[in-house]
Amino acid sequence: MKEEVSKVIEKIRPFLQRDGGDIELIDVVPEEHVVKVRLQGACSGCPGAQMTLKLGVERTLREEVDSLIKVVPV
């Protein structure tokens, strides 16, 4: 599952980098269907970071990885 998640994160990364941010995959907890990420750069202090995580990262991961996934910032 971690490899699948990593591939999706790589697809998302250019969109965040375009706005001066980035994303780092910290951990995947398959038994809990949780993905832990760290937003970096402009994304780390952005007021819209939570929306980016839920509407961007989490939604994309749910569409592309078979398991239901919850994204948690660390």
N, CA, C and O of each residue as an XYZ file, in Angstrom:
296
protein
N       0.828     -1.198      0.000
C       0.000      0.000      0.000
C       0.870      1.257      0.000
O       0.521      2.250     -0.640
N       2.008      1.223      0.719
C       2.863      2.402      0.801
C       3.393      2.789     -0.582
O       3.505      3.975     -0.893
N       3.714      1.802     -1.403
C       4.214      2.089     -2.746
C       3.142      2.758     -3.606
O       3.428      3.692     -4.355
N       1.906      2.269     -3.491
C       0.790      2.882     -4.231
C       0.594      4.338     -3.807
O       0.435      5.223     -4.647
N       0.606      4.570     -2.510
C       0.414      5.913     -1.966
C       1.549      6.828     -2.433
O       1.310      7.974     -2.813
N       2.766      6.325     -2.402
C       3.920      7.100     -2.825
C       3.802      7.543     -4.283
O       4.155      8.675     -4.616
N       3.315      6.672     -5.140
C       3.135      7.012     -6.554
C       2.108      8.127     -6.725
O       2.290      9.021     -7.552
N       1.041      8.077     -5.953
C       0.014      9.115     -6.034
C       0.557     10.439     -5.504
O       0.281     11.494     -6.074
N       1.317     10.389     -4.429
C       1.926     11.599     -3.869
C       2.820     12.263     -4.921
O       2.845     13.488     -5.042
N       3.549     11.447     -5.674
C       4.417     11.998     -6.725
C       3.608     12.699     -7.816
O       4.089     13.653     -8.426
N       2.386     12.233     -8.064
C       1.504     12.896     -9.038
C       1.001     14.240     -8.513
O       0.835     15.192     -9.276
N       0.760     14.304     -7.207
C       0.215     15.503     -6.570
C       1.289     16.567     -6.383
O       1.012     17.762     -6.490
N       2.503     16.135     -6.105
C       3.608     17.029     -5.751
C       3.776     18.228     -6.693
O       3.923     19.344     -6.196
N       3.763     18.064     -8.022
C       3.969     19.226     -8.907
C       2.932     20.341     -8.718
O       3.255     21.518     -8.881
N       1.708     19.982     -8.381
C       0.669     20.991     -8.165
C       0.985     21.834     -6.930
O       0.760     23.044     -6.925
N       1.504     21.194     -5.894
C       1.871     21.920     -4.677
C       3.129     22.754     -4.896
O       3.231     23.880     -4.410
N       4.084     22.190     -5.632
C       5.333     22.901     -5.891
C       5.103     24.149     -6.737
O       5.823     25.138     -6.607
N       4.117     24.096     -7.586
C       3.793     25.252     -8.428
C       3.409     26.473     -7.578
O       3.608     27.616     -7.988
N       2.859     26.208     -6.396
C       2.461     27.294     -5.497
C       3.498     27.535     -4.399
O       3.213     28.244     -3.433
N       4.688     26.960     -4.529
C       5.753     27.174     -3.556
C       5.738     26.226     -2.382
O       6.425     26.462     -1.388
N       4.968     25.155     -2.478
C       4.896     24.188     -1.386
C       5.411     22.826     -1.804
O       5.974     22.662     -2.886
N       5.214     21.870     -0.945
C       5.599     20.491     -1.230
C       4.899     19.593     -0.208
O       4.266     20.067      0.736
N       5.033     18.299     -0.422
C       4.430     17.320      0.478
C       5.416     16.184      0.682
O       6.083     15.753     -0.258
N       5.503     15.705      1.904
C       6.389     14.598      2.247
C       5.551     13.471      2.835
O       4.767     13.690      3.759
N       5.716     12.271      2.301
C       5.037     11.103      2.842
C       5.819     10.637      4.061
O       6.993     10.282      3.954
N       5.173     10.637      5.211
C       5.824     10.252      6.463
C       5.607      8.773      6.762
O       6.556      8.053      7.071
N       4.360      8.322      6.671
C       4.065      6.935      7.026
C       2.722      6.525      6.445
O       1.863      7.362      6.166
N       2.560      5.236      6.270
C       1.285      4.647      5.877
C       0.974      3.573      6.904
O       1.801      2.699      7.166
N      -0.219      3.636      7.487
C      -0.649      2.645      8.468
C      -1.789      1.856      7.825
O      -2.958      2.212      7.977
N      -1.443      0.769      7.096
C      -2.441      0.047      6.298
C      -3.631     -0.480      7.099
O      -4.767     -0.436      6.626
N      -3.376     -0.973      8.297
C      -4.475     -1.558      9.075
C      -5.490     -0.507      9.520
O      -6.634     -0.841      9.828
N      -5.077      0.752      9.555
C      -5.990      1.840      9.923
C      -6.400      2.668      8.707
O      -7.223      3.576      8.825
N      -5.827      2.358      7.531
C      -6.092      3.104      6.289
C      -5.764      4.587      6.454
O      -6.495      5.458      5.983
N      -4.645      4.853      7.136
C      -4.219      6.217      7.421
C      -2.905      6.506      6.704
O      -1.990      5.682      6.690
N      -2.833      7.685      6.115
C      -1.607      8.168      5.479
C      -1.186      9.424      6.226
O      -1.971     10.359      6.386
N       0.073      9.435      6.687
C       0.599     10.589      7.404
C       1.524     11.354      6.468
O       2.449     10.789      5.885
N       1.255     12.656      6.335
C       2.056     13.501      5.451
C       2.461     14.781      6.170
O       1.870     15.166      7.179
N       3.480     15.425      5.623
C       3.898     16.722      6.132
C       3.896     17.689      4.962
O       4.572     17.463      3.958
N       3.136     18.764      5.095
C       3.155     19.816      4.088
C       4.357     20.702      4.372
O       4.674     20.987      5.527
N       5.025     21.137      3.299
C       6.249     21.919      3.448
C       6.163     23.201      2.636
O       5.264     23.379      1.814
N       7.116     24.090      2.884
C       7.181     25.339      2.131
C       5.950     26.192      2.367
O       5.454     26.297      3.489
N       5.465     26.797      1.302
C       4.302     27.684      1.404
C       3.072     26.960      1.933
O       2.203     27.580      2.546
N       2.992     25.655      1.700
C       1.823     24.884      2.140
C       1.783     24.689      3.658
O       0.709     24.500      4.230
N       2.942     24.735      4.308
C       2.971     24.459      5.747
C       2.256     25.522      6.565
O       1.670     25.207      7.600
N       2.292     26.774      6.123
C       1.641     27.831      6.886
C       0.409     28.401      6.205
O      -0.156     29.399      6.654
N       0.004     27.770      5.137
C      -1.116     28.269      4.351
C      -2.436     28.076      5.093
O      -2.679     27.006      5.651
N      -3.295     29.104      5.105
C      -4.603     28.960      5.745
C      -5.475     27.903      5.063
O      -6.384     27.357      5.690
N      -5.213     27.612      3.806
C      -5.994     26.613      3.075
C      -5.388     25.225      3.121
O      -5.811     24.348      2.367
N      -4.406     25.001      3.989
C      -3.713     23.709      4.032
C      -4.666     22.552      4.342
O      -4.562     21.488      3.732
N      -5.578     22.745      5.269
C      -6.518     21.675      5.617
C      -7.402     21.322      4.424
O      -7.699     20.150      4.191
N      -7.815     22.323      3.683
C      -8.630     22.078      2.495
C      -7.804     21.357      1.425
O      -8.313     20.474      0.734
N      -6.544     21.732      1.292
C      -5.653     21.054      0.349
C      -5.539     19.583      0.707
O      -5.581     18.718     -0.168
N      -5.393     19.301      2.002
C      -5.274     17.901      2.433
C      -6.550     17.113      2.148
O      -6.487     16.009      1.607
N      -7.691     17.662      2.503
C      -8.952     16.927      2.381
C      -9.460     16.871      0.937
O      -9.799     15.799      0.436
N      -9.510     18.023      0.275
C     -10.107     18.076     -1.061
C      -9.122     17.705     -2.162
O      -9.532     17.296     -3.248
N      -7.836     17.842     -1.894
C      -6.838     17.525     -2.907
C      -6.189     16.179     -2.674
O      -6.411     15.230     -3.426
N      -5.393     16.105     -1.636
C      -4.589     14.910     -1.369
C      -5.464     13.706     -1.003
O      -5.350     12.648     -1.622
N      -6.326     13.860     -0.012
C      -7.144     12.732      0.442
C      -8.082     12.239     -0.667
O      -8.219     11.033     -0.875
N      -8.717     13.158     -1.364
C      -9.643     12.762     -2.427
C      -8.914     12.011     -3.545
O      -9.414     11.003     -4.046
N      -7.751     12.493     -3.928
C      -6.978     11.829     -4.974
C      -6.525     10.446     -4.529
O      -6.583      9.491     -5.304
N      -6.079     10.338     -3.293
C      -5.656      9.027     -2.784
C      -6.828      8.049     -2.740
O      -6.672      6.879     -3.090
N      -7.986      8.514     -2.319
C      -9.166      7.637     -2.274
C      -9.547      7.140     -3.667
O      -9.970      5.995     -3.827
N      -9.398      8.001     -4.673
C      -9.741      7.618     -6.037
C      -8.751      6.615     -6.619
O      -9.143      5.750     -7.403
N      -7.474      6.715     -6.248
C      -6.441      5.927     -6.909
C      -5.930      4.732     -6.119
O      -5.289      3.849     -6.689
N      -6.198      4.686     -4.831
C      -5.772      3.549     -4.001
C      -7.031      2.828     -3.546
O      -7.991      3.462     -3.109
N      -7.027      1.514     -3.646
C      -8.226      0.720     -3.387
C      -8.838      0.926     -2.001
O     -10.061      0.961     -1.870
N      -8.026      1.057     -0.993
C      -8.545      1.175      0.381
C      -9.016      2.593      0.667
O      -8.474      3.560      0.133
N     -10.026      2.703      1.513
C     -10.462      4.007      1.994
C      -9.324      4.613      2.806
O      -8.754      3.945      3.669
N      -8.995      5.855      2.540
C      -7.823      6.451      3.167
C      -8.189      7.753      3.862
O      -8.998      8.540      3.370
N      -7.575      7.955      5.015
C      -7.679      9.218      5.747
C      -6.274      9.821      5.794
O      -5.321      9.153      6.195
N      -6.152     11.059      5.392
C      -4.863     11.737      5.410
C      -4.751     12.556      6.690
O      -5.653     13.322      7.029
N      -3.633     12.388      7.399
C      -3.397     13.062      8.670
C      -2.108     13.866      8.557
O      -1.071     13.313      8.193
N      -2.155     15.158      8.862
C      -0.925     15.950      8.837
C      -0.094     15.710     10.091
O      -0.642     15.507     11.174
N       1.235     15.733      9.945
C       2.116     15.604     11.107
C       3.079     16.765     11.159
O       3.907     16.841     12.067
